[in-house]
Amino acid sequence: MREINRRIVCAMIFSKDGKLFLGKKNPNNGGVYAYCWHIPGGGVNAGEIDLVALRREMKEETGIDILNYKTELVDDQGKG
């Protein structure tokens, strides 16, 4: 099995009443885990700041622009 080392970002979005926003994988977009629920996110490009990458990924995957949302960055360098 090959190992890929790439920094990623993802977002957990909660509504005011505590509901969690999840996406569902589209089987027509290729990739793995078709029809599975997921937290939106993706890879950070070389030289890109995490928050900029997160904003880009959220816009690409959900159409939501998080520019005016309260964001909290949590960093975990663990493997998994």
C-alpha angles and dihedrals in degrees: 000000000000122000120225118199109196130139113242137190130203137174134225107200120195127192120226089263092053101259116147120231113226133176127219119223114247110226091210093063094066122229127098137305098037113198092011123131116247145171109251116250145101148182127328113233120230110282093009122133114237095239091050090050091049092051090049094047093047091051092047096047104034108013088239118133107210095191094113097037124101106256130194119193119212119185125207120172093185123126121245 
